[in-house]
């Protein structure tokens, strides 16, 4: 019984590596965006509180 063609594990490994890198980059960008937004909200709240006094 023939086993069939060999699997191309090299390309699959490279593809997985690239996808993991892409996902990590998206996670970092999302985290950075959240930090910038949090800083902006804090700044605006501080400004609002100082104007109200």
C-alpha positions in Angstrom: 0.0 0.0 0.0 1.4 3.4 -1.0 1.4 6.1 1.6 0.9 9.0 -0.9 2.9 12.2 -1.3 5.0 13.5 1.6 3.6 16.4 3.5 5.2 19.8 3.1 5.8 20.5 6.8 8.4 23.2 6.0 5.9 25.6 4.4 3.3 24.8 7.1 5.8 25.7 9.8 6.8 28.9 8.1 3.1 29.8 7.6 2.4 29.2 11.3 5.4 31.3 12.3 4.2 34.2 10.1 0.6 33.9 11.4 1.8 33.9 15.0 4.0 37.0 14.3 1.0 38.7 12.7 -1.3 37.9 15.6 1.4 39.1 18.1 1.7 42.4 16.2 -2.1 42.9 16.2 -2.2 42.2 20.0 0.6 44.8 20.6 -1.1 47.4 18.4 -4.4 46.8 20.3 -2.7 47.1 23.6 -0.9 50.3 22.6 -4.1 51.8 21.3 -5.8 51.0 24.6 -3.0 52.6 26.6 -3.2 55.8 24.4 -6.9 55.9 24.8 -6.7 55.5 28.6 -4.1 58.3 28.8 -6.3 60.6 26.7 -9.3 59.9 28.8 -7.3 60.6 32.0 -6.0 63.8 30.5 -9.5 64.9 29.5 -10.9 64.1 32.9 -8.1 66.0 34.6 -8.8 69.0 32.3 -12.5 68.8 33.0 -11.9 68.7 36.8 -9.5 71.6 36.7 -12.0 73.7 34.6 -14.8 73.0 37.0 -13.0 74.3 40.1 
